[in-house]
Amino acid sequence: MDDILKIRGLIKIFGQTIAVDNVDMNIKRGDIYGFIGRNGAGKTTLIRILLGLCEKRSGEIELFGSSNLFEGRDKIGCIVENPAIFPKMTAKDNIIAQSKVVGIKLSEGEINNLLETVGLDFSMKKKAKDFSLGMKQRLSIALALVGNPEFLVLDEPTNGLDPEGIRDIRNLILKLNREKDITVLISSHILGELHKLATRYGVIDKGRLIKEFTAKELDEKTEDGFEIKVKEADVQNTEEFFKENNVDFTFDGEKLKFIISKEENSDEILKQITSKGVIPTAYGFKNVDLEDYFMELIGGKHE
């Protein structure tokens, strides 16, 4: 998989504030890259630099293999801050207006296909001012898709949406990625909104990209499991028992806690270790909350 975006040593300073602090980032073709950070962490500034809306202080950016960002601009669709929607026009007329801005003539069939793709084909006569927030966001994505971009950059597209609206946007992005092979950079300040959507994640805090991980790695960190706490004197016997019986586990030495994979039969394991004389001091299922994990990340507790 080739890189659509490469960023090396990117820095942006506003006055005395370092908004983007020596960021390195790669986004590969086919990725849905979840860009996570609190409000003011640097997400929008980095995106604006990428789109040529803001000048960098220093650093290198390659887009589609070229350091001349203007060469690849026609391959990018974007939503940044407040999208330009004409409220007194229908979704169809908004798309026609956008096509004129980018210098593309769309056929009636192409316009209808765009509306169908984003789920607005049922509201052909309704004006945008009468749309729900979720419908407006889907229209914004339709406008970003004019010109058939290869790379979609979405700055907080789920912000303010209700759970149904978030689900609709998530499903739409998955559809665009899987069916049209569009690579996506999507930002949010809520990790849970991008869970089961992004294939890779980058966490930014105070301008620094502090951690990147895959969807699989996130699931491994936050998936359900079964915790068994034991006395220090029982640690060795418990660990030997697990290894002898091929039990999938990890061990937290600080808390004297074994974490067993959710695939294991926890009831049977408890029964067997107690028969060996190991009496757990506590046990039960665990589940790391996604937002707790995010807060721990930006607090430096997860390396």
Buried (B, 14 or more C-beta within 10 A) or exposed (E): EEBBBBBEEBBBBEEEEBBBBBBBBBBBBBBBBBBBBBEBBBBBBBBBBBBEEBEBEEBEBBBBEEEEBEEBBBBBBBBBEEBEBEEEBBBBBBBBBBBEEEEEEBEEEBBBEBBEBBBBBEBEEEBBEEBEEBBBBBBBBBBBBBBEBBBBBBBBBBBEBEEEBBBBBBEBBBBBBEEEEBBBBBBBBBBBBBBEBBBBBBBBBBBBBBBBBEBEEBEEBBEEBBBBBBEEEBBEBBBEBBEEEEBEBEBEEEEBBBBBBBEBEBEEBBEBBEEEEBEBEEBEEBEBEBEEBBEBBBEEEBE
